[in-house]
Amino acid sequence: MATTTDDYEDGLKTLEELTTNAQQIQEHVLQQILARNAGTEYLSRFINGQTDKQCFKTKVPIVTYEDVKPYIDRIADGETSNILLTEPVVEFHMSTGTSGGLPKLMPVTAEIHDQTALYFTLLRSLMIKQFGDLDKTGKRLALFFAKPETETASGIKKRTVLTSMLKDPETRTAILKLYTSPIEAVFCSDNNQSMFCQLLIGLIQRDEVVSVGSTFATVVLRAIKFLEDHYEELCSNIKTGQLSDWITDSGCRNVVSLILKPNPELAESIQTICSCKSWEGILKKLWPKAKLIDAITTGSMSQYAETLEFYGGGLSIVSTVYICSEAVCGINLEPLSKPFDVSYTFLPNMAYFEFLPVKNDGATMSEQIQLNGGPVDLVNVRPGQYYELLVTTFAGLYRYKVGDILMVTGFHNNAPQFRFVERQNIILSVDTDKTSESDLVKAVTEAKTLLESFGFILRWYTSYADTSSIPGHYVIFWELMVKEGDDDTKVLDPMMMAECCSKMEESLSLIYKTYRKENSIAALEIRVVKQGSSEALMDYYVSQGAALNQYKGSTCIKSNDAIKILDSRVIAKFFSSKKSMY
């Protein structure tokens, strides 16, 4: 994992070459995929062995996971992989399974592993350019939680993307050298024991930590809440040099025993920092040499950006990558961009990318797919236009709808740059109204500005459409935190909260406001939930099989059990005070 100056410069040069020659590389990628796989059972149904682009574009259908699932299931059950692709399937990656239902299985080949390794080499070059070589100045506190792998009926491994990476010998060696978290704690099956031990060692080595992070902002915020709840116990462990009895995992106990020694002075220092009235800037205070928070905070997770900034104390929040379960897609060439401004530059060598134009005229973007003669190629997208992403991969996916809506923000050389907008199917609807994820994010962003003068921060939110009564209405769960002082003593102003509800309604679509005027939709409701509710919801989804490191959360939930969990934690309810929108 060590990178020389030449390696770093070579990485930047490779990025320039890839983005400059985007069209030629995309053509070559598609030709390679078709040359290998045209004779497979799946593709031969449509192109009968032909490998030209025009045949592919006109005859191969656009599909969803349900269309290819029977083929993937057959491979999982023991049939040869050449029903979809000629290369052997070495493992399956599992998708998150929190926003779209059950986890999906994505075939993985050895070539996909090589692509991923190249991707992270390029990313490392970018990070060295921006922050210097952090690996030479300290260690990274990166909170990883490997999920136990399983096998298909035919014995092929099923893993999360992170678990797959952590199983790689080179990655394990890098973690030992470059990260505070020991691999034994990362692979502990109990997330709470793992979190405790990773934070404990991160605190012991606090003067070496140069970055703090995890895969997603959700995990970083969970760690902060865990730290808030357990810092006294963590300090006691550091003071006495004795690990808490409830940490029973043998791997955790063994590795921590090699590091944990009595250190009353360090314990007192951490205790003093954590006992302060406000936790504003807590990450920078605990890890003074840290330069950044490394976690994805774009798309639906942009809601966590303000909270991370509060805790970060000036640390840069860096969203580096756009990777979905189906393919490596993009890289952030400007790591210091604010979360709402991040654009990902597509890498043309990772897959063949196509884009379905999406109409953006005030109606739900996700539903207004306009083919206009078919999807456009990577280099032919237009700035300002919205698209739904399709991928054709080396691992047996052809014209596959990922379900992400993206907006083109510009180009780097000849490669387009995209901002993640929303997931396609996350919609609130009571009648024939349809509020997309991006519509909801915009409405909440408008409303939460009213909180600032009252000393509150919106820590987290989600929503659902309550149709249990007529007319139905939108319910938005808000978890609030105060900037300073005790959350339990801070009183919410009812007029302010009612105005927040009204502000959200004013930001929603004309169709929504028309139905409100006609009383076909009842007043929007904000239900304030007590602290830790987002973690309680995360725990629920993890208990249902989601991987902690892959948990993104959702701005809209449909699970009745999830709604019940949040309803049991409601401490106040507020409604829009306006009778109509006009």
N, C-alpha and C positions, 0 to 999 in steps of 0.2 A: 504493500500500500504506500510505501514511501515514494515521493515524487521529486525528481530532480528538476532543476531549472529548465533543462532541455525538454523534459516531459511536459512541464507546465506550458511552455511556449508551443510545443507540438500540439497540445490539446486545443489551444486557442486558434492555431493555424487550421486544425481539422474542422473546427466550428465554422470558420470563414469559408473553407472549401465546400462544406456540406450546404451551407445556406446560399452560396453563390451558384452552385450547380444543382439547385433543388429540382428543376424540371428533368434534367437528364438522369439524376439519381432516382427520381420517382418512376420514370419510364423503365429503368433497369430493374428496380425492385419488382414492379409488376411482371415484367418479362421473366424474371427468375422464378417467381411464385407460380406463374402459369406453366412454364416449361417443366417444372418439377411435378406439378399436381394436376395437369389437365386430364390425365388418365384416371384419376381417382373416381370412385363410384359417385361421389357428390357432384364434382364439376363436369364429369362426362355426360351427365343428364342434360346439361345446358349447352356445352360448347363442343362436345363430341371430339375431344382431342385437339381442338384448335387452340392456338396460343396468342392470337393477335388481340390487341387492345380493343378494337372496335367490336369484335365478337363478344369479348368479356363485358363491355359496357352495355350492349344491347340485349344480351341473352341471359346473363347471370343475374338472378333476382336480388333485390335488397331484402335483407332478412333480420329477424330478431333472434334472441336466444332460443325461443321456443321452436323456431324452425330448424335449428341445428342440434338441439338437445338430443333427439333420437340417435344421431350419429355419434355424438360424444358419449352417450350412455352405452352404446354398443362397444366402443373402444374401452370404456371403463369396465365393461363386463367381460372383456377378453378377446374381442375381435381385433384383427390387425388394424393398425392406424391408417392403412392406405385406403380406407373408405373415405377419409377426409384429406389426408396428406401422406406423402411418401416417406417423410422422415419419421423415425420412431418417437412416440410420445414418452418422455422420460418421467413426467409427473403432471399433476393437475394443480393449477392455482385456483383457490377459492375466493370468490368475490365477497364483499362485506355482508350482504344479506340483511341489511337493516332498513334501507329505504325502498328496495324493490322486491322484498319477499325473501324466499329461501336463497342461500348462497348458490351461485352458478359455478360450474366447473369449466375452466379454460385450459385447453391442451398446451403443454409446454415442451419444446424441443431443446436439444443442446445448443442450437443456434440462438434461441431466445436468451439463454443464459449469457452467451457471448455478447449479444447486443446490450443487455443490461449492464454488463461489466464495462463496456465501452462508454455507455451513457454516463456512468458515475465517474469515469475517468475525465470526461469532458466537463462534468459539473465541478469536479475538484479543481480543475484548471481555472474555472471562473471564480471560484471561491478564493483561491490563492491570489488572483488578480485583485479582488476586492478587499480581502481581509488579511492578506499575507498567509504564510503557511502556519496555520494554527496548530498543526500536529507537531511542530517543532517548538512551540511555546507552552504547551500544556495539554490537558485532556478535555474531552467532550463529555458533558453529562447528558446522555441521550437515553431516555426512558423507553426501553424495549420490552415487549411481552410476547414471547413466542407461544403460539397456540399448539397444543399437541397435534401431531399429524395423524391421519388415518389412512386406510388403504381402500381402493376399490375392490370389487369382487375378484378382479384378476391380479390384484397385488400391486397396482400402480399407486404411488404415494399421492395423497391429497393434502396440500399445505396452503397456508396463506403465503403471499409473496414475501412477507418479512421472514417467516419461518424458513422458507426456502433459502433466502439469502444467509440467514444465521447458521444454516447447516453447512454452508460452504466453508471449507477449511481455511481459505485465505481471509474470509470475513472474520472468522473466529479468532485468527491470529491478530487481525487488526483491532478487534475489540479489546483483546488483552493488552495491547500496547497503547491504544489511542483513546480508550473510553474508560470512564470510572466504573461503569456497571460490569461486574463479572458475568461471564457466560452462564454460570450456575444460577445466578439470580434471574437472569433473563429467561431461562428455561424452567424456572419454578412454575408448577401448575397452579399455584395459589396466587392470584394477582395481588392480594393485599400483602402477603409475605414478600413477594417480589418487589412491590413498590416500597415497602418499608426498608428493605435491605439496599435497594438501589439509591434511595434518598440518603440513607445512613452513610454509605460509602461516599456519595457525592458531597455530603457535609464534611466528612472527615478530610476529604481532599479538596476542600473549598478553595484553597489558594492556588490550585492547579487548573481549575475549571475555566476554559476559554469560550465555551458555548453551552447553552442549555436548550434542550428541545426534545422532540419526539416526532413521530410521523405527522400527526395532526394537532392542531391547537386544542382540540378536545382533551387529548391525553395530558398536555402540559397543564391545563386548568384543573384537571382531576388531580394531578400531582400536587399542585398548589393547595387545593382544598385538603388533600390528605396530609400535607405538611402542617397546615393550620390545625388540624385535628390531633396530630401526633407529635408536634415538635417538642413538647415537654418530655415525652417518653424517649424520643430520639436523643435529646440532650442528656437524659439520665443514662442511656446506654453509653454515650461518649464519655460522660464523666466517670462512670464506674468501670468501663471496659467490659461490661457484661451485656450480652445480647438478650433481649426479652424472651421469656419462656415460651410465649405463644408462637415464636418462629421455630417451627418444628421440622421444616424441610431440611434434610441432611446436607444437601448441596449448599444451601444458603448458610447454614450454621458453620460448615467447614470453611468456606471461603471468607466469611466475615471474621472468623476467629483469627485469620492470618493478618487482618488489617486493623481490627478494633483493639485499641489499647487505652487504658485510662488516660483521659486528657481533660481535667477539670477546667483548665483555662479556655480551651476551645468550646467546651459545653457552655460555659458562662457567656462567652461572646455570642454564640448562636442564640442562647436563651434571651439575652438582652435585645437582640435584633428582632426576634419573633414576638417579644412581649410588648412591642411598641403599639401605640394607639392606632396607627394606620399601617396597613400593609402596602401602601403605595411604594413602588420601587423595591419590593422585597427581594426580587431575584438578583438585582444588582448589588444589594446590600449583603446578601448571603454569599454571592459569588462575584467578588469585586473585579476580577480580571476578565469576566465574560464580556464578549463583544456583541453577541447576537442571541436571539431566540430563533432556533431553527425548527420551523413547523409550518405546515401548509395552513394558510389562513385566507384562502381565496374561495370564491363561490359561496356555497351555503355557510362556510365557516368564517366568512368575513364578519359575521355577527360577534365573533369572539375577539376581534382585533382591538377594540377599545379596552376590553378587560385586560388583555395581554399587555397593552401599552401602560395601563395603570400599574400592573405588577412589575413591568420590566424596568422601570426607572431609566428610560432613555435607551435601552438596548434595541438594536435594530431587529425588526421582525422579518425574517427571511423565508419566503415561500419559494423553494428552489425548483420544484418539479411538477409536471403534469403527467402522471402515470395512471392509467386505468387498468383494470384486471385484464383487459383484452390486449393492451399494447403500451409500450413506451411512446409517448407522444411529443411532449415539449419540454423546454428548458427555459428558465428565467435568466435572460442575459443581463438584467439589471437587478441584482439581488437587493439593493437598497430601496427599491420602489415600495411605496406604501401599499398595504394589502389591497386596497380598492383600486390601485393603479397597476397592479401586476399584469403583465402580458407574458404569455409563453410562446417562444419561437419553436415552430414545429421542425423536427429533425427528419429529413426526407428519407433517410436510410433505415428507419425503424419499422416502417410498414408502408403500405400504399394507402394514401388518405384521399377520401372524397367527401364532398360537403353538399348536403341538401339545403338549398336556400330556404330560409324561414321568414315569413312575412311578419313585419313589426309595425302594425298600424293601430296599436292600442288594444287590439284583441290579444288573447293568449298566444304568445309566440309559439309555444310548444305544439299547438294544434293547427297552425296555419302553414303546413308544409306545402310549398309550391314547387313542383318539380321543374317547370320551365325547360322542358327538354331533357331533364335528367340532372344528376349531381355534377358539380363542377370539380375540376382537379385542384390540387393544392395550390399551384401557382396562379390559378385563375380566379381566386376569391377576391372580393372587393372590400376595401376598407369601409367600415361602418355597417356592413351587412351582417345579418345573423344567419347562422348555419347549424344544422344538426350533423354531427360527426359520424362518418362511416369508416370502417377500417377493413382492409384486406391484409392478412398477416401471413408470415411464414409458418404459422402453427395451425392452419386449417380454418380460419375464419375468412369469409368472402363477402364483401359488401355488407358488413355487419353493422347494425345500428347500435352504437354505444349508448345512446340515450342522453348525451350531453349537448346542450345548446351553447354555442360559442359566438362571440362577436369579434370580427377582424378589427384590430387596432392599427395595423400598419404592416410594414415589411422590414426585415433585416436582410440586406442584399435581396435575394429573390425568394426567400422563405417567409411566409406570412406569420404574423404574430396575432394571437387570439387571447381574449379575456373570457374566462369561464363565466357563463351567465346563470345557468340553472340546469337541473335535471329535468328531463322531459315530462315525466308523469306526476310531478308533485304539484297537485292542484287542490285548491279549496273551492267547493261548489255546494250551494244550497238548492238552487233552482236550475236555471240554465246559465247562470253566472259562472265564470271560471276565472279564478285568481291564480296566476302562476307563482312560482317560487320567487322570481325576480320582482314581480308586483308586490309581493308580501314584504320582501327585504326592503324595497323602496319605502313602503308605508311605515314599517317599523323604524327605519332610519329617520324619517320625518318626525315621528312621534317622540322618539327617545331624546331628542334635543331639549324637550321640555323638562327632563329630569335633572339636567345639569345644575340649574340654579337652586335646586332643592337638595343637592348633595348626594344624589343617587347615580349609580351606573347600572345599566341593563347588562347583567352578567350572561344571560342566556334566554332564549325564547323558543317556543314551538307553537303549533296551532292545530286545530281541527274544525271541521264543520259540524256543528251540533244540530241535527235534524230530529231530535227526540221530541220536539214540540213544533207546533205550526204557528207562525212561520219560523223556520230555522235561522240560525245566526252563526257568525264566526266567533270562535273562542281562541284567544291568544293567551298562552301561559307565559308569564314573565317571572324570571328570578332576578331580584334586585339585590344590589349590595351598596353599602354606603361608603363614601370616599374616606371618611374618618369617623371613628367612634364605634359604638355598639349597634349592630343591626337590629337588635331586639328592642332598643329604646327609640329608634328613629320612627316617627309617625308619618305615614303616607297622607298627603293632602288629597281628600276626595275630589275636590274641584280640579286639581291638577291631573289626577288620574282619569277623570271623565273627559278632560280636554285631550289627553293622550288618545283615548278611544276615538274621539271625534276627529282628531288629526289624522289617525290612520284611515278612517273612512273617507276623508277628503282626498286622500292620496290614491284611493282605489279607482277602478275603471268607471267609465260612464255607465256601463251596463249595471254594475253593482249599485251605483248611486241612484239609477232609475228604479231598480227594484226596491231600494230602501224607501224612496219617495212613495212608491205604491204599496208599501207595507208587505211586500212579498218576501222581504228579508228583515229580520228584527235587528235591533241595535247590536253593534259589535261589542264584545265583552272581553275585558282583560281580567284574568284570574292570576293574582300574585301568589306565587308558591314560595315556601320557605327555603332557606339556604340548603344546598346539597341536593335539590330536586333533579338537577341535570345529571348528577352522579347516580342517583337512584334509578333514573331512566336508563342510563348506560349499563348499570348492573343488571337490569332486567334483560336488555338485549344480549348482553354477554352470557347470561344464564340460558338464553335461547339458542346459543351457538355462535354469536358474533365474536370476532376477535377484538380484544381491547385496542390494539394498535391500529386496526382498520376502522374503528368506530368513528364515523363522521357526524353522527346525529342527523336530524332531519328537521327542516322548518315546518313540516306538516306530518302529523302522525295519523294512522288509520287503525292501529291496534286498539281494541277495546280494553285489553289488559293494561296497555301503556297509559291510556287515558285515565283509567281507574287509579293507577299509581299516582299520577299527578293530581287528580281530584282529591285524593286523600291528604295531599300536602298543601292545599289551598288555604291561605290565611286572609285573603280579602278579594272581593269581587267588585268590578266597576264597569259601568256601561256608558256608551256614548250618550251625551245629553241632548244631542240634536235630533229633532223629530224627523227631519228629512235633510237631504243634501242641498236643497235649493230654497 
